[in-house]
Amino acid sequence: MTQKQVILLRMLVFVPIAFIAEWLNFPSIVVFIASGLAIIPLAAFIADSTEAIAEVIGPSLGGLLNSTFGNATELIIAIVALRAGLVDVVKASITGTIVANLLLALGAAMLLGGLRFKEQSFQPTVARINASSLNLALVVLLSPTAIDFTSTGLQPATINHFSIVAAFLLLFFYGLTLVFSMKTHKSIYQLRDLEETNPDAVKSERHKTDLWKSVGILLICTIVLVFVSDTLVASLQEAISTLGLTDLFTGVILIPIFGGAVEYITTATFAMKNKMDLAVAVAMGSSLQIAMFIAPILVVVGQLMGQSMNLDFNPFEVLAVAIAVLVTNSISTDGKSNWLEGALLLITYAVVGTAFYFHP
């Protein structure tokens, strides 16, 4: 058992602590912090079990499974928050996760990897495709703000109708990216895979993998995560009032950190092992999943729940995403990275985070 697994197993103690704290009516800030810490190991075990299942069922179905469950934690938290009517927090968490993946996760990876290796490289073709896809997502996020700004007497239903159409278009493009990466052009997405260098070893490992155990862990952790997310959301409003924070800062900064902490550590670990291909794939790929899969799904789910969930985000949130996409694209398309570029991304994230803290 690795040190990481030991730490995650120990962190599971926060799951009963969160439930007990809520049951005993502890202060909301205690319940909120305990719930947030409980989410971290659950998210890690969901990711690990998904990866284990993907190894057994093969690259095609496995890639689809990873793409679908890659951000299961964020999706579950968002749906629970939607059910509670916290639409603004859900929107903020969407943009916050995109910004954190591009600036915090990728920045930490480039900085820590760059301190060990003078220069690191990754697939420039994949980076350009990801950059273009992020630009498309940015266009969709900017469109409602542009419609609102250039119109007078705009009806809310108009933005809702646009959001539904845009959501299905994004889901369609997301499907095209899966076909592109797993079928027609999968060769350019092949990373340093053990299967290419030692097929027998991988085959042996797959036989050792207990598929049903992984499925069981995935189901149990997902169910527990739903209840923990419910506890987190229930304590959210009072907790942020106690801390003197805004819904905007909480959604953009705090919630993405709870949901993506393990992912950020994994990205940095890959970079420190000189596997920058994997680090970039995790950071930028996760952002694309949020923008082109999670956000459209939440729009559809929100409409079915009767919540006013659409793609009309706070203009300052859209500006933050635009900054993250612009800066990330400008330093990633050459397929090379160094520690200074990592520092640039991290400082940009610090500036954006500070701006959200002071934003009224």
Secondary structure as the mmCIF struct_conf table of DSSP 4:
data_model
#
loop_
_struct_conf.conf_type_id
_struct_conf.id
_struct_conf.beg_label_comp_id
_struct_conf.beg_label_asym_id
_struct_conf.beg_label_seq_id
_struct_conf.end_label_comp_id
_struct_conf.end_label_asym_id
_struct_conf.end_label_seq_id
HELX_RH_AL_P HELX_RH_AL_P1 GLN A 3 MET A 11
TURN_TY1_P TURN_TY1_P1 LEU A 12 VAL A 13
HELX_RH_AL_P HELX_RH_AL_P2 PHE A 14 TRP A 23
TURN_TY1_P TURN_TY1_P2 LEU A 24 ASN A 25
HELX_RH_AL_P HELX_RH_AL_P3 SER A 28 ILE A 57
HELX_RH_AL_P HELX_RH_AL_P4 PRO A 59 PHE A 69
TURN_TY1_P TURN_TY1_P3 GLY A 70 ASN A 71
HELX_RH_AL_P HELX_RH_AL_P5 ALA A 72 ARG A 83
TURN_TY1_P TURN_TY1_P4 ALA A 84 GLY A 85
HELX_RH_AL_P HELX_RH_AL_P6 VAL A 87 VAL A 99
HELX_RH_PI_P HELX_RH_PI_P1 ALA A 100 ALA A 105
HELX_RH_AL_P HELX_RH_AL_P7 LEU A 106 ARG A 116
BEND BEND1 PHE A 117 LYS A 118
STRN STRN1 GLN A 120 SER A 121
HELX_RH_AL_P HELX_RH_AL_P8 PRO A 124 PHE A 149
TURN_TY1_P TURN_TY1_P5 THR A 150 THR A 150
BEND BEND2 THR A 152 GLY A 153
HELX_RH_AL_P HELX_RH_AL_P9 PRO A 156 VAL A 179
HELX_RH_PI_P HELX_RH_PI_P2 PHE A 180 THR A 184
TURN_TY1_P TURN_TY1_P6 HIS A 185 HIS A 185
HELX_RH_3T_P HELX_RH_3T_P1 LYS A 186 TYR A 189
BEND BEND3 ARG A 192 ARG A 192
HELX_RH_AL_P HELX_RH_AL_P10 LEU A 194 THR A 197
HELX_RH_AL_P HELX_RH_AL_P11 PRO A 199 LYS A 208
BEND BEND4 THR A 209 THR A 209
HELX_RH_AL_P HELX_RH_AL_P12 LEU A 211 LEU A 243
TURN_TY1_P TURN_TY1_P7 GLY A 244 GLY A 244
HELX_RH_AL_P HELX_RH_AL_P13 ASP A 247 PHE A 249
HELX_RH_PI_P HELX_RH_PI_P3 THR A 250 LEU A 254
HELX_RH_AL_P HELX_RH_AL_P14 ILE A 255 MET A 272
TURN_TY1_P TURN_TY1_P8 LYS A 273 ASN A 274
HELX_RH_AL_P HELX_RH_AL_P15 MET A 276 GLN A 289
HELX_RH_PI_P HELX_RH_PI_P4 ILE A 290 ILE A 294
HELX_RH_AL_P HELX_RH_AL_P16 ALA A 295 MET A 305
TURN_TY1_P TURN_TY1_P9 GLY A 306 GLY A 306
BEND BEND5 LEU A 311 LEU A 311
HELX_RH_AL_P HELX_RH_AL_P17 PRO A 315 SER A 332
TURN_TY1_P TURN_TY1_P10 THR A 333 ASP A 334
BEND BEND6 GLY A 335 GLY A 335
STRN STRN2 LYS A 336 SER A 337
HELX_RH_AL_P HELX_RH_AL_P18 TRP A 339 PHE A 358
#
